[in-house]
Amino acid sequence: MKMKMMNCLEVSVLIALACIALSVAVPVTPKSANNEGDFQFAEAYLNRFYTVSTLKSRSRGPVTETLKRLQRFFKLNVTGTLDRDTVEVMKKPRCGVPDVAEYSFLSSNSKWSTNKITYRIVNYTPDLTVADVDQTIAKAFKVWSDVSPLTFTKISSGTADIMISFGAKSHGDLYPFDGPSGTLAHAFGPGSDVGGDAHFDEDETWTTTSRSFNLFLVAAHEFGHTLGLDHSNNPSALMFPTYSYVPTEGYKLPTDDVNGIQALYGKPTVIPSQPTTKPPQTTVPNPQSTPTQPNHCDPNLTLDAVASLNGDLLIFKGSDFWRKSSSDVTKKSIKSNWPQLPSNIDAAYELSGGNILLAFKGSQFWLVFENGFDVFHHGIGFLGFPRTVTQIDAAVHIKEMGQTLFFVGEYHYSFNERTRRMEYQSTISSRFPGIGSRVDAAFVMSGNYYFSSGPFLYQYDLKSKRVISTQRNSALLGC
């Protein structure tokens, strides 16, 4: 059974990994303690909506770190303790999908393979008329189709891509509802069987107004999950996990959600305009407009990305790359080796095991074999980045630690290659003092770690956390 329910189970294209859920106990401190019920509630909440299996350490308990993740997500004061503000957020009515995604790296289920999607309303809530439910559900789908090439068609029988139902408590899946308030609904990501389905808690009172819970707002949110989106930490986004009423008349999808759905499916299809009768103007190309090829011996040369691949070094710049082996350096166009990759690569690194390259450009990434075969292409949010990250500056795999570090602005994110999960965020200056606050490219060569920032290349010792040597980027190319 393929599902992306709460982003906790994914089918990997190349690697199958098991997600492990650990039970935890919430730390009690005098300032944070409210009552025993709050601690029991928080324990259940963290186990349900946040993962703690990658946060164990000898110095800091998993729950303290998990509470900090929750507090960062909801933009609270980050204390790591169960204070009043944190409890209040936990007790807000919300969606049943976790806030911190657990990704198995190579899923095939993160989006629908077609833009023509069917849905079926299996049963109806008695709180509203059948006509009201039909109109509300159609309106909820429309906010997504208005900003994407997706179309949604309602069917009355058989199996649809998205099956919509109302149920209470145990309702036929592994995720029972909890009664009035609390969890309002949940949904499964794109896929077969239960994949794509949306379930609404019948113990709630559903309305089309500001009273109780507005079905349109909850349904539009859940349908975001059925299309492949995760929760956003932007409070104004529709995909924010907790419920709050906003006027629904003339509702337009917030920018954060528009960016998310278009990263998966693209922009709406535009009908081409009719050709005009005016003859086309002939323009003469300006010879000076020809893109200048990068001079590899320019002392101010900056690099787009650098990656190891089967023992060689790939150095990307513009539409070309140099391949540096132990004996020579050769230059080729990116398109000649990987027709599917764009120019001006932002970051790249070799997948553990060799022969497979991950290349990043903007909000997208590609996984390709050395021989040019395209394995996978997706938005970077699929790897577990927060929605605020729209571009990667650099990436490097640290084999000894089983981690890949992604550099974004003045921060870096750590991706655990063994568990296939994004683990933590830190500043570059605190983790790698001496290399500056921004990294353009990073790579490993002959067991040494290198970071490129501007025209300079820094050789770095991870153990002593210091720069060993500094040279120009052009030195990589024999200059």
N, C-alpha and C positions, 0 to 999 in steps of 0.2 A: 504494500500500500504506500503510495507516494504522497507526501504531504509536506506543507511548510507551516503546520500549525504552530503558532507561537515561535516560528523560526527555530524549532528545537530538533527537527528531523529533516535532513536533506539527503537526496541521493546523489552521490558524487560520480562525476564522469570518469575520473582516474583513480580517486582515492576514497575508500570507504572508511569513515571514522565514526566511532560511537560517542555520543554526547552523554556525559555522566552528571547526574544531579546529586548534590550532596546536601544533607540536612544540616542545619546550623542552629546555634543558639545566640540570641541577641545579648551583647554585653550590657550589664546594668551599671550605671553610674548615678550618684545622687542627683546631679543636675539634670540628667536626662530622664530619670525614672518617673513615670506617670502612675501606672498601676500594672499589675501582673497581666491584666487583659491586653494592655497595649503591647507588651513584650511578646506575648503569644501571637497576637495579631501580626506584629511586625515580622516575626520569625516565619510565619506562613506566607506573608506577602513577599519577602525577599526570596524564599525558595521558589515561589511561583513566577515572579516577574523579573528576577535577576539571577545570573549565574554566578556561583561562587567557587566552582571547581578549579579555576585557574588562578585563584587568589591566595592560596595557602602559603604561608611563610612562617618561619620561626619567630620573626620579630613582630609581625603584625597579624592579628587574627583575620580570618576571611570575612567575618561579618562587618568589622570596622571598615575594611576596604569596600565591601559591597554597599554599605550605607553611604560612603563617600561617593560612589558611582551614582547612586540614586540622587543624592543631594546635588551633584554636578549636573545630572540630567535635568532636574527640575529647577536649576539655578537657585538653590538654597544655600545658606551658609554651610560650608563644608566642614563639619565637625567630626564625623565618624561616630557620633552618638545619637541616640534616639531622642531628639529634642521635640518640643511641642510642634514646631513648624513641619518637621518631617512626618510626625504622626498625622497631622492634618492633611497633608498631601496623600498619604497612604489611604486615608479613609474617604477620599473623594470617589464618587462613582466613576468607573473607567472601563476601558476595553480590556478583554481578557488575554490579549497578546502581549508577551514580554516586551520590556523597553530596551533591553540589551540583547541584541541578536547573537545567536550561536551559529556560526556558519561552518558547514563542511565545505571546503574550498571550491570544489568544482561541481556545483549543482546544475542540473538541466531544468530545474523547476522554478526558476526565479521570475519568469515571465511567460505569458502565453505565446505560442508559436504562430498564432493567427491574430489578426486585428478584428475579426468578426466573432464575437462572443455571444453565446446564448445563456439565458437565465430562466429559471422556473421557480415560482413561489409554491412550495410544496403544501403549506398550510397557512392559515391566517390567524392573527390575533383577534380575540373578541373585543378588544378595546376600540377598534376602528372598523368602519365598513370595508367590505372587499374593494370597493371603488377607491376609497381613500388609501388603502395599502398599495393597490396597483399604481395609483398616480404618484404616491410618495416614493416608491421603489424606482419607478421610471425616472423621476426627477433626480434621485440620488445618483443613478448611473449617468445622467446627462451632464452632471458637473465634470465628469471625467472625459466623456466623449467630446465635450465642447473644446477641450484643450489638447486633444490627442487624435490620432487616426482611428481610434477604437470605435466600433459600433456594437450596440447591445440589442439583442432580439429576444423577446419574451416568448417562451413556448409553454403549452398547457399540459403536455404529457411527455413521458420518456425522460431520458437523462440529459440535463443541460450542463454546460461548463460550470455554471454557478448555480447551485441548488440552495434556495433560501427557505429557512424554516424557523418556527417559533417553538420553544420547548422549555421546560423547567427542570431544575435539579439534574439528575442523570437523564440525558436525552438522546443517547445513541452513540456518543463518542466517548473518548477517555477523559473529557474535561467537563465535569458536571458544573452547573451554575450554582450560585450560593444564596439564592433567595433574593428578596427585594433589595435594591441598591447594590453596592459592591460592584461585581462584574455585570455589565449590561449586555454584552454580546461578545462573540469571538469569531474569527474567520481563519480559513486555511489558505495558504498561498497557492498559486497556479499548479495544476497537476491533475492526474487521473483519480478515480475513486472519490474520496472525500476532498481531494485537492480542489480549491476554488470555492468551497461551500462557505456559507455564512449562517450562523445560528444566533438567534435573539432570545433573551431570557423572558419567558412568558410571565414570570413573577413580577416583572416591571409593569408599570402602567404606561402604555405607548400613546402618544398624542401627536397632533400636527400643530401644536401651539407651544407656548413657553411653559405650560404646566407639565409636571412630572418629567418624562423623557421624550424629547422630540424624535420621532422615528426617522425623519429625513437626515438629521445631523448624525445620528448613530449609524444609519445604513450607509451613508456616503463615506464615513470613516472606515467601516468594515469592508466596503467594496475596494477601498484603497489597498487593503491587505490582500484581497482576492486577486488583485492585479499585480501584486508583487512588492508593494511598498511596506516599509517598516515604520515604526513610530518616529516622529520628529520631536526634538527637544525645543522647538520653537513654539511658544505658547499660543501664537496667533495661527498656527497651522491647523488644518483639519485633522492631520495625522498625529496631533498631540494626544497622549494617551488618556487624559482625564476629560470628563464631560463638562461642558459649560454651554449654556444656551446663547445663541446669537440669532438675530432676525434672519429668517429663511426666505423672505420675499426677495426675489431677484438675486439670490445668493450666487456669488462668484468664488471660484476656488482661489485660495490665497497663493501668492507667488511661490512660497516654499513647496507647496504640493504640486503646483504646475511644473516646477523644475524637476521634481521627483518623477512624475509620470512621463514627462518628455525625455528624461534620461533613459527610461526603459523602452518607450515606444515611438519617440519622435514627436514632431509637431503635427497639427491637423493637416490632412491632405487638402491642398489647394487646387481648385478646378482651374486649369489653364485658361487664360483670357483668349478671346478670339483675335486672330492676327489682324493687324491694321493694313490698309492699302498703301500706306506710305512706304516707299522703297527704303530698304536699309541703307544706312550711311556706311561708306567704306572708310576705315581708319588705317593709317599707316603706323605700324608698330614703332615705338621709340626705342632705338638700340640701347639707350641708357637705362631702360626699364628692365633689362635682363637681370635676373637675380645674380648677385656676385657670389661666386664660389668661395667658400671659406679658405683662407690661406693657413695651412696647417702649421706654418712656422711663425705666424703672427704672435709676438710676445704677449698681446692682449687677448689671445684666443680664449673664448669661453666655450664650455661644453654643454650640450643638451642632456646627454645621458651616457653612462659607461656601464658595461656589464661583462662578466665572464661568460664564456660559452665553450664547453668542452676544452678547457685549458687555454683558449685564446681570449683576447680582450677585444670587445666591440666598443668603438668610440663613435657616438652619434652626434652629428652636427647638421642642421638643416635637413636637406633631402638625401644626404649621404651618410655613410659610415665607413670607418676604417677598421680593418681586422688585423690586430697585432698578434703575431705568433712569436715563437722563440727565434725564428729565423728572418722574418720580414714583416712588412706592413703593406697591406693592399687596400685600395679604396673602391667602393661600389656604391651604387644608389640603393636606397632602402627598398624601393619598388622592385628592383631586379631580383632581390632575394625573398622579400615578403610583400607581394602585391597588395595585400590587405591592410598593411600598416600605413599610417599617415606620415608626413614629414614632421620635423620639429618634435621628436619624441621628448616627453618630459622626464621619464624615468624608465629604467629597465633593470631586470636582474634574472639570473638563471635559477629555475626551479630546482630544488634539492633533488638530486638524482641525475641531473645533466640532460643535455640535448633539448631542453624546453626553455623558451625565453618568455618572460612576461614583460610586455611593453605598455607604457601608460601615456595617454595624451588627453588632457582635459579631464573630464569626468568619466572617461572610458578606459578599459584595459583589454589587451589581447593576449592570448596564450598561444604561442606558435612553436612548431618544431623547427629545428635548425634547417631542415630541407624545405621550409616554406609552408608546410601544411598547417592550416588554421584549425586549432582545437576548440577554442572558446573565445567569446567576446562578450563583455558585459560592463555595466556601470560600476564604478569603484565602491559605491555604497554596498555592493554585494560582499565585499571583504570585511565589512563591519565598521567602516568609517562613519563618523557622525555626518549628518546631512550638511553641516557647515563646511565640510571639506569638499571642494569642487575640483581640486587639482593637486597632483603629487609633484614635488620638486625633485626628489631623488629616492632611490631605494638600494639597500644592500643586504645580502643574506649573511648572517653570522653563523657559520656552520657549528662552531663549538657550543653555542647557546641554543641552537635550533630555532633561531628567531630571524625574522626579516624586519629591518627598520625602515620605515617610510618617513621621509622628511617633508614637512609641510610648513612653510614659513619659518618661524623661529622654534617650531616644535618638531618632535618626532614621535611616531606611533610604533609600538612593538607588536608584531604579528607572530604568534606561536605557530610554527610550521608543523609541529607534531599534533597539536589539538585543533589546528586550523581556526584559531580564534584571535581576535584583536584583544590585547591584554591591557595596555596602559599607554598613557601619554605623558611626555616630559619635555622640558626645554632642551634645545640642542646645547646651549652653553653650560648647563648643569651636568649633562651626560658626557659631553665631549669638549671640555674646556680647551680653548686655544685655536679652534678652527673657525671662530666667528659664529654669528647667529643665524646664518642661512647656508644651506648646502645645495649646490647645483647638480652634482653628480657624486656617486659613491660606488666603490668597488673593492674587490679583494684581488690581489695579484701576488703570487709566490708567497702566500701566507701573510702578506702585509695588507693593512687596511689603508685606503686612500679616500680623501674627501676633497672635492673640487668646489671652490667658492670664488666666483669671479675668475680672473686669469690665473689664480694660484692653485697648486695641488699640494695637499698636506698629507704626509705619511704619518700614521697615528698608531700609537701603542695602546691597545685596549686595557692592558693590565695596569700600566702606570698612569693611564689617562693623560697622556701628554703627546705633543707633536714632536716627532723625531726629526723630520726634515721638511723643507718647503722648497718647491720649485715651480716653474711655469707649466701650464697645461701642455704647451707645445713640446715639452721634453718627452711626453708619452709617445710622440710621433717621430722621435729621433732628431729633434732640433736642438 
